[in-house]
Amino acid sequence: MEKRDYIEQVSEQIRCKRALPGILDELDAHISDQKADYLSSGMSEKEAELSAIREMGDPVVVGAELDAIHRPRMPWKTIIIIGVISIASFILQTMIWPSSLRQMLFCLVGYGIMIAVCYIDYTKIAKWSKELLLLFSFFTFCSELFFNPMVNGSHQFLYIPFLGSMNLSQLILLTIPLYCAVLYQYKGTKRKGIIMGIIWTIPPILCAWYMPNLITAAALFVMCMVCLSIAIKRQWFQVSTRISLCVIWSSVAAIPMLGLYFFGETYQKARITALFNGEASYHVMAIRETLSNSLLVGGNQTGKEIVGQWPDSGSDLFSYVSIYYGLAVAIIAIGIIVSLFVYMLQKSIRQTSQLGMLISSGCCVVFLVQIMIWLTGNLGLLPIDGYCPFLTYGGTGTITTFVLLGIILCIFRNKNVFPANVVIKRKIRRKEFL
């Protein structure tokens, strides 16, 4: 049997056609290696190839074994855990804010979207990641500029008839997986990859800056730099790892401050100055007082009277849980959520596909940075309102969370489908920009 016929019979047994290119390349490499060994022992070209093919075994059996390995597998365990956490979080919110039944609809819709996203082919989206990132940023900027009025000095809410308002500061976080896919397209380059990695952060950050939402702009920059650092540590670029990381994280410290100094509004500079001078707003002082009155287990009546005067923002759940049920309950709740995302990050780092590894890691980074910002506000460290996945209610934030979770689960589902280095090809022949 010739090699072409053998490989064709093996390929007929493979049901997942997305895995076929990688499998056939691996199979061809094994046959070539075995053939080279036989050639070195003195066999002729024809004899060496036939012997190598016989050594591989029956093509139907080999194909069936490869089909059992290289096929998508839904990560049902993680999906169930996410469902349990969603239900527990909803119950916790309902116990504090009985009017949060609307959140149940957001969670159900989001959970369904998450399952649907699991079935997409993320490599096809990666082919057009540059265009999608620019288009997404352009849509966000146009929404801010033309379609949503300024409310309390902010453009970050887009009103859609019959659907309500969308929080653009949450929606813009979906650019992070696209940014990771863009980075993959520069894999194997030298300094160009790092320079372009920094340049491609500009579109989403400008959108966040114009809202204006400095916290989101700074968070986006940090998230992108973490993703770029992961790519550098994995030696995607032919540069010095140590020097590159030093340059990147120096820019993380310097660029936001320089941007604020040269382009920031007067009130934004005043807030930063007040922060460094140790001045605290009423809300920050109230949070600190609430936490100081919280018990380790059980509620505190004095604290309940304090939080009863707060506006119902939905972003201070840690403080509410601490005062109603005790600090231990609040710490356990956030600990479970952080543990989930740390587990998902560790699993992401171990992915065979380098493209999938960075995209899923980037999504996990989004969640962990969000939690860090949310905690600084809920602990009274900074005068900011953050968002915590599962624990903060809101339609846009909930849907965005489940979309990012769906992307991670999609990559976990296809961990044995795509090879380590996915070849991104375009059907349309045209000159690439940037």
Disulfide bonds with the S-S distance in Angstrom:
none
